[in-house]
Amino acid sequence: MNNNKRFSYTATFIIIKLFGLSRDPQFTPLVDKKASEYYEKVISQLPSPLFFFKTLLKNPWLRHFSIFMEDLVLPGDLMHLLMRKVYIKDAIFQALNDGYEQVVVLGSGLDFSAIRTSQLQYNSFELDSPNTIRLKYDLLEKLNYHNPFLHFVSSQIKEKGIVTTLKSHSDFRTDVPTLFIAEGFLDYQELDTIHRILDDMNALTDHKSRFLFTLFDFEEMEPVDAQIIRDSVEFVGEYLKYNIGRDHIEELLHTHDFSLRWVVDPETMNKEKLKPLDIENPLFKGFYIMMAESSP
Ligand SMILES: C[S@@+](CC[C@H](N)C(=O)[O-])C[C@H]1O[C@@H](n2cnc3c(N)ncnc32)[C@H](O)[C@@H]1O
């Protein structure tokens, strides 16, 4: 969990990296235009010295060098971020099409998903630790992203779970199909918190729920990459806790009446999104995007 005294640096660096990719003609086709505008606005508002990244990444040479270095030091990180935004955006639209009426983003950080769905007039909830939610609330207020469908819920999910905080929110509805999103979030939780979250999602609505999430399987990754991920997250005061693993996720979901509906693996991401654009940058092994559903 992130250091309680300040906002999440992992969440902030995700936006900085996506901003860099969104400025690069090779990757621009994979970055949604509205999200890319948002990244640029957010990065301009970041506290010093983080806003210097805007100047740095706008310069083509410095940007190329940064991408080259990042691919060298942690091969696969940049493309895994890009892929999760691409697939999760599509899966959100699919869920709305399938009749999901409410969106809850767990560990939302500075992500754009809840903003997007709120702009489409779906009740959307951003849940994160108090400092990160405060930063996002203030940022979005300054940038004019507030709207009546976007709700901010500040909670240490480990301690409080999500039932009490959401049920006591006047805009949360227990009678509609709800989409829960946990992008880059489960890896940061202990196993008992993951069990609790799965229970809580069932307890929150009388309807079916859909759960969209990402996970790393460290067993499948190059050991050095797994170690660098752990170390770099720890370096900014956050910790990866429990590694579920691809083989155990179905059983874990089943225990809580969720069934796994689809999985996107790195081979599929490469084949469907990167290769068609001749992108050869590395993508982590052992990185998955998954969707599960509970029965009503
Ligand atoms: C790696 S960031 C991902 C942010 C965002 N989902 C994205 O993909 O851009 C993880 C986020 O989860 C939040 N987080 C992790 N554990 C949490 C917990 N137990 N309760 C609330 N927020 C948590 C962190 O504060 C951080 O914003």
PDBQT file of the ligand as one rigid body, heavy atoms in Angstrom, charges set to zero:
ROOT
HETATM    1  C1  LIG A 301      -0.384   1.212  -9.667  1.00  0.00    +0.000 C 
HETATM    2  S1  LIG A 301      -1.564   2.394  -9.210  1.00  0.00    +0.000 S 
HETATM    3  C2  LIG A 301      -2.781   2.130 -10.480  1.00  0.00    +0.000 C 
HETATM    4  C3  LIG A 301      -3.635   3.328 -10.702  1.00  0.00    +0.000 C 
HETATM    5  C4  LIG A 301      -4.713   3.164 -11.785  1.00  0.00    +0.000 C 
HETATM    6  N1  LIG A 301      -5.578   2.044 -11.537  1.00  0.00    +0.000 N 
HETATM    7  C5  LIG A 301      -4.103   3.023 -13.148  1.00  0.00    +0.000 C 
HETATM    8  O1  LIG A 301      -4.006   1.896 -13.653  1.00  0.00    +0.000 OA
HETATM    9  O2  LIG A 301      -3.719   4.041 -13.747  1.00  0.00    +0.000 OA
HETATM   10  C6  LIG A 301      -2.339   1.623  -7.803  1.00  0.00    +0.000 C 
HETATM   11  C7  LIG A 301      -3.365   2.518  -7.124  1.00  0.00    +0.000 C 
HETATM   12  O3  LIG A 301      -4.065   1.747  -6.139  1.00  0.00    +0.000 OA
HETATM   13  C8  LIG A 301      -4.171   2.503  -4.939  1.00  0.00    +0.000 C 
HETATM   14  N2  LIG A 301      -4.272   1.525  -3.844  1.00  0.00    +0.000 N 
HETATM   15  C9  LIG A 301      -3.491   0.449  -3.639  1.00  0.00    +0.000 A 
HETATM   16  N3  LIG A 301      -3.899  -0.225  -2.560  1.00  0.00    +0.000 NA
HETATM   17  C10 LIG A 301      -4.977   0.438  -2.065  1.00  0.00    +0.000 A 
HETATM   18  C11 LIG A 301      -5.856   0.237  -0.963  1.00  0.00    +0.000 A 
HETATM   19  N4  LIG A 301      -5.718  -0.817  -0.155  1.00  0.00    +0.000 N 
HETATM   20  N5  LIG A 301      -6.864   1.115  -0.741  1.00  0.00    +0.000 NA
HETATM   21  C12 LIG A 301      -7.026   2.182  -1.585  1.00  0.00    +0.000 A 
HETATM   22  N6  LIG A 301      -6.242   2.420  -2.649  1.00  0.00    +0.000 NA
HETATM   23  C13 LIG A 301      -5.227   1.569  -2.891  1.00  0.00    +0.000 A 
HETATM   24  C14 LIG A 301      -2.910   3.349  -4.908  1.00  0.00    +0.000 C 
HETATM   25  O4  LIG A 301      -3.056   4.489  -4.073  1.00  0.00    +0.000 OA
HETATM   26  C15 LIG A 301      -2.752   3.699  -6.386  1.00  0.00    +0.000 C 
HETATM   27  O5  LIG A 301      -3.428   4.871  -6.728  1.00  0.00    +0.000 OA
ENDROOT
TORSDOF 0
